[in-house]
């Protein structure tokens, strides 16, 4: 196994761990990390890629994103809500104004990205 493949496989494992944590923590998104894990596995391990995209629970949103780039409306609501809550706490506890502005800017860009993705699979 050569270095780039090991790197992609390792990064995929880290993303799966963070994605699983995101399922339990309402402020941390799980599915985007699982999608990122699928991308990493596609470059590092066909076996893990297939296992992830065929997973009973995690597989459908990953396949939907990889094939069509869509985010269902319910997922958009949860994503935006989680980002707003997480950003609110982060901004409240951030000691410096430039950090608060940076957090707000990144979250606003992420919200715009989520809301501008299609909601339905094209016919």
N, CA, C and O atoms as CSV, one atom per row, in Angstrom:
chain,resi,resn,atom,element,x,y,z
A,1,UNK,N,N,0.866,-1.186,0.000
A,1,UNK,CA,C,0.000,0.000,0.000
A,1,UNK,C,C,0.900,1.233,0.000
A,1,UNK,O,O,1.722,1.396,0.902
A,2,UNK,N,N,0.757,2.092,-0.991
A,2,UNK,CA,C,1.611,3.267,-1.073
A,2,UNK,C,C,1.020,4.430,-0.275
A,2,UNK,O,O,-0.155,4.419,0.093
A,3,UNK,N,N,1.854,5.421,-0.021
A,3,UNK,CA,C,1.514,6.505,0.903
A,3,UNK,C,C,0.206,7.225,0.596
A,3,UNK,O,O,-0.601,7.385,1.511
A,4,UNK,N,N,-0.058,7.672,-0.641
A,4,UNK,CA,C,-1.319,8.388,-0.863
A,4,UNK,C,C,-2.547,7.543,-0.508
A,4,UNK,O,O,-3.519,8.051,0.050
A,5,UNK,N,N,-2.493,6.257,-0.835
A,5,UNK,CA,C,-3.630,5.392,-0.513
A,5,UNK,C,C,-3.821,5.268,1.000
A,5,UNK,O,O,-4.951,5.295,1.487
A,6,UNK,N,N,-2.729,5.132,1.737
A,6,UNK,CA,C,-2.797,5.063,3.199
A,6,UNK,C,C,-3.354,6.375,3.759
A,6,UNK,O,O,-4.160,6.371,4.689
A,7,UNK,N,N,-2.915,7.489,3.182
A,7,UNK,CA,C,-3.401,8.796,3.635
A,7,UNK,C,C,-4.913,8.910,3.427
A,7,UNK,O,O,-5.630,9.329,4.335
A,8,UNK,N,N,-5.408,8.536,2.225
A,8,UNK,CA,C,-6.846,8.619,1.950
A,8,UNK,C,C,-7.641,7.683,2.856
A,8,UNK,O,O,-8.712,8.043,3.345
A,9,UNK,N,N,-7.115,6.491,3.072
A,9,UNK,CA,C,-7.793,5.526,3.940
A,9,UNK,C,C,-7.861,6.047,5.377
A,9,UNK,O,O,-8.905,5.957,6.024
A,10,UNK,N,N,-6.759,6.584,5.869
A,10,UNK,CA,C,-6.718,7.126,7.234
A,10,UNK,C,C,-7.668,8.313,7.379
A,10,UNK,O,O,-8.405,8.408,8.360
A,11,UNK,N,N,-7.649,9.208,6.409
A,11,UNK,CA,C,-8.547,10.361,6.440
A,11,UNK,C,C,-10.004,9.902,6.395
A,11,UNK,O,O,-10.859,10.479,7.066
A,12,UNK,N,N,-10.285,8.878,5.614
A,12,UNK,CA,C,-11.638,8.315,5.570
A,12,UNK,C,C,-12.068,7.789,6.932
A,12,UNK,O,O,-13.200,8.017,7.356
A,13,UNK,N,N,-11.172,7.088,7.618
A,13,UNK,CA,C,-11.491,6.571,8.956
A,13,UNK,C,C,-11.781,7.712,9.930
A,13,UNK,O,O,-12.729,7.642,10.713
A,14,UNK,N,N,-10.965,8.757,9.877
A,14,UNK,CA,C,-11.184,9.916,10.760
A,14,UNK,C,C,-12.545,10.546,10.468
A,14,UNK,O,O,-13.280,10.893,11.392
A,15,UNK,N,N,-12.876,10.693,9.202
A,15,UNK,CA,C,-14.166,11.294,8.832
A,15,UNK,C,C,-15.346,10.437,9.298
A,15,UNK,O,O,-16.376,10.969,9.712
A,16,UNK,N,N,-15.196,9.120,9.232
A,16,UNK,CA,C,-16.263,8.241,9.723
A,16,UNK,C,C,-16.441,8.426,11.225
A,16,UNK,O,O,-17.570,8.493,11.709
A,17,UNK,N,N,-15.359,8.509,11.952
A,17,UNK,CA,C,-15.441,8.698,13.406
A,17,UNK,C,C,-16.130,10.021,13.728
A,17,UNK,O,O,-17.017,10.072,14.580
A,18,UNK,N,N,-15.720,11.091,13.045
A,18,UNK,CA,C,-16.354,12.400,13.274
A,18,UNK,C,C,-17.823,12.357,12.840
A,18,UNK,O,O,-18.682,12.939,13.502
A,19,UNK,N,N,-18.111,11.672,11.735
A,19,UNK,CA,C,-19.490,11.550,11.272
A,19,UNK,C,C,-20.375,10.816,12.265
A,19,UNK,O,O,-21.519,11.211,12.491
A,20,UNK,N,N,-19.854,9.752,12.859
A,20,UNK,CA,C,-20.615,9.013,13.873
A,20,UNK,C,C,-20.837,9.897,15.096
A,20,UNK,O,O,-21.923,9.891,15.677
A,21,UNK,N,N,-19.815,10.658,15.492
A,21,UNK,CA,C,-19.993,11.597,16.609
A,21,UNK,C,C,-21.059,12.626,16.265
A,21,UNK,O,O,-21.826,13.042,17.134
A,22,UNK,N,N,-21.112,13.037,15.003
A,22,UNK,CA,C,-22.101,14.015,14.569
A,22,UNK,C,C,-23.526,13.509,14.656
A,22,UNK,O,O,-24.457,14.304,14.787
A,23,UNK,N,N,-23.712,12.204,14.587
A,23,UNK,CA,C,-25.049,11.643,14.747
A,23,UNK,C,C,-25.529,11.846,16.186
A,23,UNK,O,O,-26.711,12.095,16.422
A,24,UNK,N,N,-24.607,11.739,17.143
A,24,UNK,CA,C,-24.967,11.866,18.552
A,24,UNK,C,C,-24.990,13.314,19.037
A,24,UNK,O,O,-25.722,13.640,19.972
A,25,UNK,N,N,-24.203,14.181,18.417
A,25,UNK,CA,C,-24.114,15.575,18.856
A,25,UNK,C,C,-24.915,16.463,17.900
A,25,UNK,O,O,-24.606,16.520,16.709
A,26,UNK,N,N,-25.929,17.149,18.403
A,26,UNK,CA,C,-26.800,17.910,17.508
A,26,UNK,C,C,-26.134,19.090,16.799
A,26,UNK,O,O,-26.628,19.538,15.765
A,27,UNK,N,N,-25.045,19.591,17.325
A,27,UNK,CA,C,-24.402,20.752,16.718
A,27,UNK,C,C,-23.393,20.339,15.642
A,27,UNK,O,O,-23.071,21.136,14.761
A,28,UNK,N,N,-22.897,19.113,15.704
A,28,UNK,CA,C,-21.906,18.622,14.752
A,28,UNK,C,C,-22.621,17.840,13.650
A,28,UNK,O,O,-23.305,16.858,13.939
A,29,UNK,N,N,-22.474,18.259,12.397
A,29,UNK,CA,C,-23.163,17.537,11.320
A,29,UNK,C,C,-22.492,16.200,11.034
A,29,UNK,O,O,-21.269,16.131,10.916
A,30,UNK,N,N,-23.275,15.154,10.925
A,30,UNK,CA,C,-22.717,13.836,10.680
A,30,UNK,C,C,-22.586,13.492,9.212
A,30,UNK,O,O,-21.538,13.008,8.782
A,31,UNK,N,N,-23.625,13.729,8.436
A,31,UNK,CA,C,-23.652,13.293,7.036
A,31,UNK,C,C,-22.551,13.937,6.186
A,31,UNK,O,O,-21.935,13.234,5.386
A,32,UNK,N,N,-22.273,15.243,6.323
A,32,UNK,CA,C,-21.180,15.789,5.497
A,32,UNK,C,C,-19.838,15.081,5.729
A,32,UNK,O,O,-19.060,14.910,4.790
A,33,UNK,N,N,-19.571,14.675,6.951
A,33,UNK,CA,C,-18.323,13.965,7.220
A,33,UNK,C,C,-18.366,12.554,6.644
A,33,UNK,O,O,-17.338,12.032,6.213
A,34,UNK,N,N,-19.548,11.931,6.632
A,34,UNK,CA,C,-19.664,10.617,6.015
A,34,UNK,C,C,-19.524,10.714,4.496
A,34,UNK,O,O,-18.961,9.818,3.867
A,35,UNK,N,N,-20.028,11.789,3.911
A,35,UNK,CA,C,-19.831,12.015,2.475
A,35,UNK,C,C,-18.345,12.214,2.187
A,35,UNK,O,O,-17.812,11.652,1.230
A,36,UNK,N,N,-17.684,13.013,3.014
A,36,UNK,CA,C,-16.246,13.216,2.856
A,36,UNK,C,C,-15.495,11.890,3.022
A,36,UNK,O,O,-14.526,11.630,2.308
A,37,UNK,N,N,-15.941,11.058,3.960
A,37,UNK,CA,C,-15.327,9.737,4.140
A,37,UNK,C,C,-15.485,8.900,2.871
A,37,UNK,O,O,-14.553,8.208,2.459
A,38,UNK,N,N,-16.668,8.963,2.252
A,38,UNK,CA,C,-16.894,8.209,1.019
A,38,UNK,C,C,-15.938,8.674,-0.084
A,38,UNK,O,O,-15.394,7.855,-0.825
A,39,UNK,N,N,-15.740,9.981,-0.188
A,39,UNK,CA,C,-14.808,10.507,-1.186
A,39,UNK,C,C,-13.389,10.015,-0.891
A,39,UNK,O,O,-12.666,9.607,-1.799
A,40,UNK,N,N,-13.000,10.056,0.379
A,40,UNK,CA,C,-11.657,9.579,0.753
A,40,UNK,C,C,-11.519,8.085,0.459
A,40,UNK,O,O,-10.504,7.646,-0.082
A,41,UNK,N,N,-12.538,7.312,0.814
A,41,UNK,CA,C,-12.484,5.869,0.569
A,41,UNK,C,C,-12.466,5.562,-0.920
A,41,UNK,O,O,-11.866,4.570,-1.334
A,42,UNK,N,N,-13.110,6.390,-1.732
A,42,UNK,CA,C,-13.095,6.138,-3.174
A,42,UNK,C,C,-11.672,6.225,-3.725
A,42,UNK,O,O,-11.372,5.645,-4.769
A,43,UNK,N,N,-10.806,6.944,-3.030
A,43,UNK,CA,C,-9.413,7.069,-3.455
A,43,UNK,C,C,-8.485,6.117,-2.697
A,43,UNK,O,O,-7.369,5.850,-3.143
A,44,UNK,N,N,-8.947,5.607,-1.550
A,44,UNK,CA,C,-8.068,4.803,-0.707
A,44,UNK,C,C,-8.451,3.348,-0.549
A,44,UNK,O,O,-7.580,2.499,-0.361
A,45,UNK,N,N,-9.754,3.038,-0.621
A,45,UNK,CA,C,-10.176,1.659,-0.397
A,45,UNK,C,C,-11.552,1.425,-1.008
A,45,UNK,O,O,-12.562,1.910,-0.498
A,46,UNK,N,N,-11.576,0.685,-2.092
A,46,UNK,CA,C,-12.853,0.364,-2.736
A,46,UNK,C,C,-13.755,-0.411,-1.775
A,46,UNK,O,O,-14.969,-0.208,-1.760
A,47,UNK,N,N,-13.160,-1.296,-0.976
A,47,UNK,CA,C,-13.920,-2.109,-0.027
A,47,UNK,C,C,-14.673,-1.227,0.978
A,47,UNK,O,O,-15.868,-1.419,1.199
A,48,UNK,N,N,-13.972,-0.264,1.582
A,48,UNK,CA,C,-14.614,0.618,2.562
A,48,UNK,C,C,-15.621,1.556,1.888
A,48,UNK,O,O,-16.661,1.868,2.467
A,49,UNK,N,N,-15.315,2.003,0.671
A,49,UNK,CA,C,-16.246,2.852,-0.069
A,49,UNK,C,C,-17.577,2.125,-0.286
A,49,UNK,O,O,-18.644,2.663,0.010
A,50,UNK,N,N,-17.499,0.920,-0.796
A,50,UNK,CA,C,-18.718,0.146,-1.065
A,50,UNK,C,C,-19.470,-0.123,0.227
A,50,UNK,O,O,-20.696,-0.018,0.265
A,51,UNK,N,N,-18.758,-0.463,1.269
A,51,UNK,CA,C,-19.398,-0.735,2.563
A,51,UNK,C,C,-20.138,0.504,3.074
A,51,UNK,O,O,-21.243,0.390,3.604
A,52,UNK,N,N,-19.539,1.676,2.919
A,52,UNK,CA,C,-20.156,2.910,3.408
A,52,UNK,C,C,-21.373,3.300,2.573
A,52,UNK,O,O,-22.419,3.632,3.132
A,53,UNK,N,N,-21.257,3.267,1.257
A,53,UNK,CA,C,-22.388,3.701,0.428
A,53,UNK,C,C,-23.529,2.689,0.430
A,53,UNK,O,O,-24.654,3.037,0.073
A,54,UNK,N,N,-23.267,1.460,0.818
A,54,UNK,CA,C,-24.330,0.453,0.924
A,54,UNK,C,C,-24.903,0.339,2.329
A,54,UNK,O,O,-25.811,-0.458,2.561
A,55,UNK,N,N,-24.386,1.121,3.266
A,55,UNK,CA,C,-24.883,1.087,4.641
A,55,UNK,C,C,-26.372,1.405,4.665
A,55,UNK,O,O,-26.838,2.286,3.943
A,56,UNK,N,N,-27.108,0.689,5.492
A,56,UNK,CA,C,-28.564,0.819,5.532
A,56,UNK,C,C,-29.031,2.234,5.870
A,56,UNK,O,O,-29.963,2.739,5.246
A,57,UNK,N,N,-28.405,2.866,6.832
A,57,UNK,CA,C,-28.830,4.193,7.277
A,57,UNK,C,C,-28.044,5.317,6.611
A,57,UNK,O,O,-28.628,6.279,6.112
A,58,UNK,N,N,-26.735,5.195,6.605
A,58,UNK,CA,C,-25.895,6.277,6.082
A,58,UNK,C,C,-25.823,6.276,4.561
A,58,UNK,O,O,-25.562,7.317,3.958
A,59,UNK,N,N,-26.046,5.139,3.938
A,59,UNK,CA,C,-25.882,5.013,2.499
A,59,UNK,C,C,-26.772,5.910,1.646
A,59,UNK,O,O,-26.260,6.572,0.743
A,60,UNK,N,N,-28.093,5.963,1.893
A,60,UNK,CA,C,-28.955,6.761,1.008
A,60,UNK,C,C,-28.577,8.233,0.885
A,60,UNK,O,O,-28.504,8.732,-0.239
A,61,UNK,N,N,-28.330,8.964,1.990
A,61,UNK,CA,C,-27.945,10.373,1.786
A,61,UNK,C,C,-26.589,10.526,1.111
A,61,UNK,O,O,-26.371,11.485,0.372
A,62,UNK,N,N,-25.682,9.596,1.357
A,62,UNK,CA,C,-24.370,9.665,0.708
A,62,UNK,C,C,-24.532,9.438,-0.797
A,62,UNK,O,O,-23.982,10.187,-1.604
A,63,UNK,N,N,-25.286,8.406,-1.168
A,63,UNK,CA,C,-25.499,8.125,-2.593
A,63,UNK,C,C,-26.231,9.277,-3.273
A,63,UNK,O,O,-25.900,9.644,-4.400
A,64,UNK,N,N,-27.231,9.853,-2.588
A,64,UNK,CA,C,-27.984,10.983,-3.151
A,64,UNK,C,C,-27.053,12.156,-3.430
A,64,UNK,O,O,-27.147,12.787,-4.483
A,65,UNK,N,N,-26.155,12.450,-2.494
A,65,UNK,CA,C,-25.227,13.559,-2.690
A,65,UNK,C,C,-24.223,13.252,-3.806
A,65,UNK,O,O,-23.979,14.091,-4.672
A,66,UNK,N,N,-23.644,12.050,-3.782
A,66,UNK,CA,C,-22.629,11.712,-4.780
A,66,UNK,C,C,-23.206,11.663,-6.192
A,66,UNK,O,O,-22.524,12.038,-7.146
A,67,UNK,N,N,-24.429,11.217,-6.341
A,67,UNK,CA,C,-25.034,11.093,-7.673
A,67,UNK,C,C,-25.650,12.399,-8.170
A,67,UNK,O,O,-25.519,12.743,-9.345
A,68,UNK,N,N,-26.325,13.126,-7.271
A,68,UNK,CA,C,-27.129,14.264,-7.723
A,68,UNK,C,C,-26.793,15.590,-7.048
A,68,UNK,O,O,-27.219,16.641,-7.526
A,69,UNK,N,N,-26.039,15.566,-5.950
A,69,UNK,CA,C,-25.725,16.807,-5.241
A,69,UNK,C,C,-26.934,17.433,-4.571
A,69,UNK,O,O,-27.011,18.654,-4.436
A,70,UNK,N,N,-27.881,16.599,-4.151
A,70,UNK,CA,C,-29.105,17.123,-3.536
A,70,UNK,C,C,-29.085,16.968,-2.026
A,70,UNK,O,O,-28.450,16.066,-1.479
A,71,UNK,N,N,-29.803,17.880,-1.362
A,71,UNK,CA,C,-29.995,17.836,0.088
A,71,UNK,C,C,-31.501,17.954,0.332
A,71,UNK,O,O,-32.102,18.958,-0.052
A,72,UNK,N,N,-32.120,16.957,0.960
A,72,UNK,CA,C,-33.563,17.034,1.212
A,72,UNK,C,C,-33.920,18.225,2.105
A,72,UNK,O,O,-33.105,18.651,2.923
A,73,UNK,N,N,-35.146,18.768,1.950
A,73,UNK,CA,C,-35.553,19.934,2.746
A,73,UNK,C,C,-35.423,19.734,4.254
A,73,UNK,O,O,-34.996,20.647,4.961
A,74,UNK,N,N,-35.780,18.564,4.751
A,74,UNK,CA,C,-35.685,18.303,6.194
A,74,UNK,C,C,-34.221,18.369,6.645
A,74,UNK,O,O,-33.919,18.916,7.706
A,75,UNK,N,N,-33.320,17.813,5.840
A,75,UNK,CA,C,-31.893,17.858,6.173
A,75,UNK,C,C,-31.367,19.288,6.140
A,75,UNK,O,O,-30.514,19.661,6.945
A,76,UNK,N,N,-31.885,20.095,5.195
A,76,UNK,CA,C,-31.484,21.507,5.137
A,76,UNK,C,C,-31.890,22.228,6.421
A,76,UNK,O,O,-31.117,23.013,6.969
A,77,UNK,N,N,-33.103,21.960,6.895
A,77,UNK,CA,C,-33.580,22.607,8.131
A,77,UNK,C,C,-32.693,22.234,9.315
A,77,UNK,O,O,-32.293,23.097,10.096
A,78,UNK,N,N,-32.388,20.936,9.441
A,78,UNK,CA,C,-31.523,20.498,10.534
A,78,UNK,C,C,-30.123,21.089,10.406
A,78,UNK,O,O,-29.524,21.504,11.398
A,79,UNK,N,N,-29.608,21.126,9.182
A,79,UNK,CA,C,-28.257,21.653,8.966
A,79,UNK,C,C,-28.182,23.134,9.322
A,79,UNK,O,O,-27.285,23.561,10.050
A,80,UNK,N,N,-29.126,23.909,8.805
A,80,UNK,CA,C,-29.114,25.352,9.073
A,80,UNK,C,C,-29.345,25.616,10.563
A,80,UNK,O,O,-28.670,26.452,11.163
A,81,UNK,N,N,-30.292,24.903,11.146
A,81,UNK,CA,C,-30.550,25.068,12.584
A,81,UNK,C,C,-29.331,24.742,13.424
A,81,UNK,O,O,-28.993,25.482,14.348
A,82,UNK,N,N,-28.667,23.635,13.107
A,82,UNK,CA,C,-27.461,23.255,13.842
A,82,UNK,C,C,-26.344,24.272,13.679
A,82,UNK,O,O,-25.627,24.582,14.630
A,83,UNK,N,N,-26.204,24.790,12.461
A,83,UNK,CA,C,-25.153,25.800,12.232
A,83,UNK,C,C,-25.442,27.081,13.002
A,83,UNK,O,O,-24.534,27.683,13.575
A,84,UNK,N,N,-26.695,27.496,13.015
A,84,UNK,CA,C,-27.061,28.729,13.723
A,84,UNK,C,C,-26.831,28.561,15.229
A,84,UNK,O,O,-26.270,29.442,15.880
A,85,UNK,N,N,-27.265,27.433,15.768
A,85,UNK,CA,C,-27.076,27.188,17.209
A,85,UNK,C,C,-25.587,27.097,17.542
A,85,UNK,O,O,-25.117,27.722,18.493
A,86,UNK,N,N,-24.853,26.317,16.752
A,86,UNK,CA,C,-23.418,26.170,17.003
A,86,UNK,C,C,-22.675,27.487,16.876
A,86,UNK,O,O,-21.809,27.803,17.693
A,87,UNK,N,N,-23.016,28.254,15.850
A,87,UNK,CA,C,-22.366,29.553,15.659
A,87,UNK,C,C,-22.724,30.510,16.781
A,87,UNK,O,O,-21.881,31.275,17.252
A,88,UNK,N,N,-23.978,30.463,17.207
A,88,UNK,CA,C,-24.404,31.338,18.304
A,88,UNK,C,C,-23.575,31.108,19.564
A,88,UNK,O,O,-23.096,32.054,20.190
A,89,UNK,N,N,-23.413,29.831,19.924
A,89,UNK,CA,C,-22.588,29.515,21.097
A,89,UNK,C,C,-21.140,29.926,20.872
A,89,UNK,O,O,-20.510,30.509,21.754
A,90,UNK,N,N,-20.618,29.621,19.696
A,90,UNK,CA,C,-19.214,29.948,19.408
A,90,UNK,C,C,-18.968,31.449,19.445
A,90,UNK,O,O,-17.971,31.909,20.001
A,91,UNK,N,N,-19.879,32.207,18.853
A,91,UNK,CA,C,-19.725,33.666,18.841
A,91,UNK,C,C,-19.844,34.229,20.247
A,91,UNK,O,O,-19.113,35.145,20.622
A,92,UNK,N,N,-20.778,33.671,21.028
A,92,UNK,CA,C,-20.968,34.142,22.403
A,92,UNK,C,C,-19.692,33.954,23.234
A,92,UNK,O,O,-19.333,34.818,24.035
A,93,UNK,N,N,-19.013,32.820,23.037
A,93,UNK,CA,C,-17.836,32.527,23.850
A,93,UNK,C,C,-16.519,32.972,23.213
A,93,UNK,O,O,-15.472,32.891,23.855
A,94,UNK,N,N,-16.554,33.435,21.978
A,94,UNK,CA,C,-15.318,33.890,21.324
A,94,UNK,C,C,-14.865,35.211,21.957
A,94,UNK,O,O,-15.660,36.144,22.072
A,95,UNK,N,N,-13.613,35.293,22.361
A,95,UNK,CA,C,-13.153,36.479,23.078
A,95,UNK,C,C,-12.850,37.684,22.186
A,95,UNK,O,O,-12.862,38.821,22.658
A,96,UNK,N,N,-12.582,37.447,20.915
A,96,UNK,CA,C,-12.152,38.537,20.045
A,96,UNK,C,C,-13.176,38.797,18.947
A,96,UNK,O,O,-13.791,37.874,18.413
A,97,UNK,N,N,-13.342,40.067,18.628
A,97,UNK,CA,C,-14.320,40.448,17.610
A,97,UNK,C,C,-14.004,39.825,16.255
A,97,UNK,O,O,-14.915,39.373,15.562
A,98,UNK,N,N,-12.715,39.791,15.861
A,98,UNK,CA,C,-12.379,39.237,14.551
A,98,UNK,C,C,-12.680,37.748,14.483
A,98,UNK,O,O,-12.985,37.232,13.408
A,99,UNK,N,N,-12.600,37.052,15.606
A,99,UNK,CA,C,-12.962,35.632,15.646
A,99,UNK,C,C,-14.474,35.491,15.470
A,99,UNK,O,O,-14.939,34.614,14.742
A,100,UNK,N,N,-15.233,36.350,16.134
A,100,UNK,CA,C,-16.688,36.329,16.002
A,100,UNK,C,C,-17.110,36.603,14.562
A,100,UNK,O,O,-17.996,35.931,14.034
A,101,UNK,N,N,-16.484,37.577,13.935
A,101,UNK,CA,C,-16.799,37.907,12.539
A,101,UNK,C,C,-16.420,36.745,11.629
A,101,UNK,O,O,-17.155,36.421,10.696
A,102,UNK,N,N,-15.293,36.125,11.890
A,102,UNK,CA,C,-14.859,34.970,11.090
A,102,UNK,C,C,-15.829,33.812,11.194
A,102,UNK,O,O,-16.174,33.189,10.189
A,103,UNK,N,N,-16.270,33.521,12.412
A,103,UNK,CA,C,-17.246,32.446,12.615
A,103,UNK,C,C,-18.539,32.773,11.882
A,103,UNK,O,O,-19.078,31.933,11.161
A,104,UNK,N,N,-19.029,33.975,12.062
A,104,UNK,CA,C,-20.281,34.378,11.414
A,104,UNK,C,C,-20.167,34.295,9.892
A,104,UNK,O,O,-21.101,33.853,9.223
A,105,UNK,N,N,-19.040,34.713,9.351
A,105,UNK,CA,C,-18.833,34.680,7.899
A,105,UNK,C,C,-18.813,33.247,7.379
A,105,UNK,O,O,-19.473,32.937,6.388
A,106,UNK,N,N,-18.062,32.378,8.039
A,106,UNK,CA,C,-17.981,30.984,7.596
A,106,UNK,C,C,-19.342,30.293,7.669
A,106,UNK,O,O,-19.721,29.552,6.762
A,107,UNK,N,N,-20.070,30.543,8.757
A,107,UNK,CA,C,-21.378,29.908,8.909
A,107,UNK,C,C,-22.353,30.455,7.874
A,107,UNK,O,O,-23.141,29.698,7.307
A,108,UNK,N,N,-22.308,31.744,7.626
A,108,UNK,CA,C,-23.187,32.328,6.609
A,108,UNK,C,C,-22.904,31.721,5.234
A,108,UNK,O,O,-23.837,31.404,4.496
A,109,UNK,N,N,-21.637,31.558,4.888
A,109,UNK,CA,C,-21.281,30.937,3.610
A,109,UNK,C,C,-21.752,29.484,3.556
A,109,UNK,O,O,-22.238,29.026,2.521
A,110,UNK,N,N,-21.613,28.768,4.653
A,110,UNK,CA,C,-22.073,27.375,4.696
A,110,UNK,C,C,-23.594,27.299,4.552
A,110,UNK,O,O,-24.110,26.413,3.870
A,111,UNK,N,N,-24.305,28.217,5.188
A,111,UNK,CA,C,-25.762,28.241,5.070
A,111,UNK,C,C,-26.185,28.535,3.634
A,111,UNK,O,O,-27.096,27.897,3.106
A,112,UNK,N,N,-25.530,29.488,3.015
A,112,UNK,CA,C,-25.840,29.807,1.612
A,112,UNK,C,C,-25.582,28.586,0.738
A,112,UNK,O,O,-26.384,28.278,-0.144
A,113,UNK,N,N,-24.473,27.885,0.970
A,113,UNK,CA,C,-24.179,26.684,0.198
A,113,UNK,C,C,-25.287,25.646,0.358
A,113,UNK,O,O,-25.784,25.110,-0.633
A,114,UNK,N,N,-25.672,25.365,1.587
A,114,UNK,CA,C,-26.704,24.343,1.843
A,114,UNK,C,C,-28.024,24.737,1.191
A,114,UNK,O,O,-28.665,23.913,0.538
A,115,UNK,N,N,-28.433,25.989,1.365
A,115,UNK,CA,C,-29.729,26.414,0.862
A,115,UNK,C,C,-29.785,26.513,-0.669
A,115,UNK,O,O,-30.869,26.481,-1.250
A,116,UNK,N,N,-28.638,26.632,-1.312
A,116,UNK,CA,C,-28.645,26.742,-2.778
A,116,UNK,C,C,-28.478,25.377,-3.467
A,116,UNK,O,O,-28.488,25.312,-4.696
A,117,UNK,N,N,-28.327,24.299,-2.707
A,117,UNK,CA,C,-28.272,22.965,-3.315
A,117,UNK,C,C,-29.695,22.537,-3.669
A,117,UNK,O,O,-30.642,22.907,-2.975
A,118,UNK,N,N,-29.853,21.759,-4.744
A,118,UNK,CA,C,-31.199,21.282,-5.076
A,118,UNK,C,C,-31.746,20.378,-3.978
A,118,UNK,O,O,-30.999,19.687,-3.285
A,119,UNK,N,N,-33.067,20.403,-3.840
A,119,UNK,CA,C,-33.725,19.583,-2.810
A,119,UNK,C,C,-34.203,18.240,-3.349
A,119,UNK,O,O,-34.311,17.269,-2.599
A,120,UNK,N,N,-34.485,18.185,-4.625
A,120,UNK,CA,C,-35.048,16.971,-5.217
A,120,UNK,C,C,-34.096,16.403,-6.268
A,120,UNK,O,O,-33.337,17.134,-6.904
A,121,UNK,N,N,-34.158,15.100,-6.429
A,121,UNK,CA,C,-33.390,14.435,-7.481
A,121,UNK,C,C,-34.006,14.853,-8.827
A,121,UNK,O,O,-35.224,14.794,-8.995
A,122,UNK,N,N,-33.172,15.271,-9.777
A,122,UNK,CA,C,-33.734,15.675,-11.072
A,122,UNK,C,C,-34.471,14.526,-11.747
A,122,UNK,O,O,-34.064,13.368,-11.656
A,123,UNK,N,N,-35.543,14.862,-12.415
A,123,UNK,CA,C,-36.366,13.832,-13.083
A,123,UNK,C,C,-35.754,13.367,-14.377
A,123,UNK,O,O,-36.320,12.509,-15.054
